[in-house]
Amino acid sequence: MSSRENKKKGLFRTKKTTTEITEGQHFLECDNCETKPAQFHCKTCQGHLCDDCRKIHETKRLTQGHVVILLSDYIADPVGWHQEEEDQCACKIKQRLKAERKEIDAYWLPLLEQMRDEERKKQSRISRKVEKIKDKVEEHFYEIVDKLTELKNEWFLKLEKDAENASDAIDKTIDEIEDRIELLVNRDREIEDYLSEEYENMHEGMCMPNKEGRLIPKRVSYEVHKFCPGSFDASCLLQVFGDQPSVTWQ
């Protein structure tokens, strides 16, 4: 055989398997100390370990939860061990999805629905308090001379405008809450679809942590300032008519 044929044959030499390399060597060295023969394999970090390093590996805080098996078992069936790791990963993802769905159903949806109801109650309380103030202003107004009519009407318009603006702000908050609720309902259905799939289709991208900053909208706070009637003895018309009632919100 010519030298060219020998070189050509060497180029296409097949790569040896892990088992073949192991059989051809005296031992596989430990990936940690790099001196002693490896007897174990860490499935978590994919390293070979001698007996001494394995003991240290299983006691350190960062690696004590790793799964360590006999190196001989791993070499005998590396594909089987990889398949088991994939199944465990899919199982963990499924557990996380179930936990996320449970959190949505048990905490986030009830919380947002409760907040929506509270916002609607705010609107009702604003309306009732404003109507009571208007009645009180009306009673006091009839004791004032006709020239205060214009001032009275101006205050009513301002008060009702404040209440309307506050109600609009609360409507916006309610709309945002409804959007969050719809988002979570859709996410709940999406998780249900994920959970119906086979394990091999699971991946980390399916999981989505629920963050309060993303789910909880900024809520409106308000204060209805009471009407305080003035004194007839006062020289200023505003003092006679009283402090102007209003509705404020943030």
C-alpha positions in Angstrom: 0.0 0.0 0.0 1.4 3.4 -1.0 2.1 6.2 1.5 -0.8 8.3 -0.1 -3.2 5.4 0.5 -2.0 5.1 4.2 -2.6 8.8 4.8 -6.0 8.7 3.1 -7.0 5.8 5.3 -5.9 7.7 8.4 -8.1 10.7 7.6 -11.3 8.6 7.7 -10.5 6.7 10.9 -13.6 6.5 13.1 -13.8 8.2 16.5 -13.7 5.9 19.5 -16.6 5.7 21.8 -16.4 6.5 25.5 -16.5 2.8 26.3 -13.7 2.1 23.9 -11.5 4.8 25.3 -12.2 3.6 28.9 -11.2 0.1 27.9 -8.0 1.3 26.3 -6.9 3.4 29.2 -5.9 2.3 32.7 -8.5 4.7 34.2 -10.4 7.9 33.7 -9.0 10.6 36.0 -11.1 12.7 38.4 -12.2 16.0 36.8 -11.8 17.7 40.2 -8.4 16.6 41.6 -7.1 15.4 38.2 -4.9 12.8 39.8 -7.0 9.9 41.2 -9.1 7.5 39.1 -12.7 8.5 38.7 -15.3 6.1 40.1 -18.4 8.3 40.0 -20.3 10.5 37.5 -22.2 13.7 38.5 -25.4 13.9 36.3 -25.9 17.5 37.3 -22.6 19.0 36.3 -21.5 16.1 34.0 -18.2 15.6 35.7 -16.2 12.5 36.7 -15.2 12.2 40.4 -13.0 10.0 42.5 -14.3 8.7 45.8 -12.7 11.5 47.9 -13.9 14.3 45.6 -17.4 12.7 45.5 -17.7 12.9 49.3 -16.7 16.6 49.2 -19.0 17.2 46.2 -22.0 15.8 48.2 -21.3 18.0 51.3 -20.7 21.4 49.7 -23.7 23.7 49.8 -23.6 24.5 46.1 -23.3 20.9 45.0 -24.9 18.8 47.8 -28.1 18.5 45.8 -26.4 17.1 42.7 -27.2 13.5 41.5 -24.1 11.3 41.6 -24.1 7.8 40.2 -21.4 5.1 39.6 -19.3 5.8 36.6 -19.6 2.3 35.4 -23.4 2.6 35.3 -23.1 5.8 33.3 -20.6 4.4 30.8 -22.8 1.3 30.4 -25.9 3.3 29.3 -25.2 7.1 28.9 -28.2 7.5 26.6 -30.6 6.1 29.2 -29.3 8.4 31.8 -29.7 11.4 29.5 -33.3 10.4 28.7 -34.0 10.1 32.5 -32.7 13.6 33.0 -34.9 15.0 30.2 -37.9 13.3 31.8 -37.1 14.8 35.2 -36.7 18.2 33.6 -40.1 17.9 31.9 -41.7 16.8 35.2 -40.3 19.9 36.9 -41.6 22.2 34.3 -45.1 20.5 34.6 -44.9 21.0 38.4 -44.0 24.7 37.9 -46.9 25.2 35.5 -49.3 23.6 37.9 -48.0 25.8 40.7 -48.3 28.9 38.5 -51.9 27.9 37.6 -52.8 27.3 41.2 -51.3 30.7 42.1 -53.4 32.4 39.4 -56.7 30.7 40.5 -56.1 30.9 44.2 -54.5 34.3 44.6 -54.2 36.6 41.6 -57.7 36.3 40.1 -59.5 36.7 43.4 -57.3 39.6 44.4 -57.9 41.5 41.1 -61.6 40.7 41.2 -61.8 42.0 44.8 -59.9 45.2 43.8 -62.3 45.7 40.9 -65.3 45.5 43.3 -63.6 47.9 45.7 -63.1 50.4 42.9 -66.8 50.2 42.0 -67.7 50.7 45.6 -65.5 53.8 45.6 -67.6 55.2 42.8 -70.8 54.6 44.7 -69.4 56.2 47.9 -68.3 59.3 46.0 -71.7 59.6 44.4 -73.5 59.3 47.7 -71.2 61.7 49.5 -71.4 64.3 46.8 -75.2 64.1 46.8 -75.3 64.6 50.6 -73.0 67.6 50.3 -75.2 69.0 47.5 -78.2 68.7 49.7 -76.5 70.5 52.6 -75.3 73.2 50.3 -78.8 73.6 48.9 -80.3 74.0 52.4 -77.8 76.6 53.3 -78.1 78.4 50.0 -81.8 79.2 50.5 -80.8 81.3 53.6 -78.4 83.4 51.4 -79.5 86.3 49.3 -80.2 85.9 45.6 -76.9 87.5 44.6 -75.1 84.3 45.7 -76.9 82.2 43.2 -74.2 82.5 40.6 -71.5 81.5 43.1 -73.6 78.5 44.1 -74.0 77.3 40.5 -70.3 77.7 39.9 -69.4 75.5 42.9 -71.9 72.8 41.8 -70.3 72.6 38.4 -66.9 72.4 39.9 -67.9 69.7 42.4 -69.6 67.6 39.8 -66.7 68.0 37.4 -64.3 66.8 40.1 -66.5 63.8 40.8 -66.8 63.1 37.1 -63.0 63.3 36.7 -62.4 61.1 39.7 -64.9 58.6 38.4 -63.2 58.6 35.0 -59.9 57.9 36.7 -61.5 55.0 38.6 -63.0 53.7 35.4 -59.5 53.7 33.9 -58.3 51.7 36.9 -61.2 49.2 36.5 -60.4 48.8 32.8 -56.8 48.0 33.7 -57.9 45.5 36.2 -60.3 43.9 33.7 -57.3 43.7 31.3 -55.2 41.9 33.9 -58.0 39.5 34.7 -58.4 38.7 31.0 -54.7 38.3 30.7 -54.6 35.8 33.6 -57.7 33.9 32.4 -56.0 33.5 29.0 -52.8 32.4 30.7 -54.7 29.9 32.8 -56.2 28.4 29.6 -52.7 28.4 28.0 -51.2 26.5 30.9 -54.1 24.0 30.7 -53.1 23.5 27.0 -49.5 23.1 28.0 -50.3 20.5 30.7 -52.1 18.4 28.2 -49.0 18.1 26.0 -46.5 15.2 26.1 -43.4 15.6 28.3 -41.0 15.8 25.4 -42.7 19.1 24.2 -42.1 20.8 27.6 -39.6 23.7 27.7 -38.6 26.5 30.1 -40.2 29.1 27.8 -43.6 27.9 28.9 -43.2 29.2 32.4 -43.9 32.8 33.2 -43.5 34.2 36.7 -46.4 36.3 38.0 -44.9 39.7 39.1 -46.9 42.1 41.2 -45.5 45.1 39.3 -46.9 43.7 36.0 -50.3 42.5 37.4 -51.3 45.2 39.9 -52.3 48.6 38.4 -51.9 51.9 40.1 -55.1 52.5 42.0 -56.9 55.8 42.5 -57.3 57.3 46.0 -59.8 60.0 46.6 -61.1 62.4 49.2 -64.4 64.2 49.3 -63.9 67.5 51.1 -67.0 68.3 53.2 -69.0 71.5 52.9 -68.7 73.8 55.9 -71.3 76.6 56.0 -70.1 80.1 56.7 -71.4 82.6 59.2 -73.9 85.4 58.3 -71.9 87.8 60.3 -68.9 87.5 58.1 -68.2 90.4 55.7 -66.9 88.3 52.8 -69.4 86.4 50.6 -67.2 83.4 50.5 -67.0 83.2 54.2 -70.8 83.5 54.3 -71.3 80.8 51.8 -68.7 78.4 53.3 -65.8 76.4 52.3 -66.0 75.0 48.7 -66.6 71.2 48.6 -64.5 69.2 46.1 -63.4 65.8 45.1 -59.7 65.0 44.8 -57.9 61.9 43.6 -54.4 60.6 43.0 
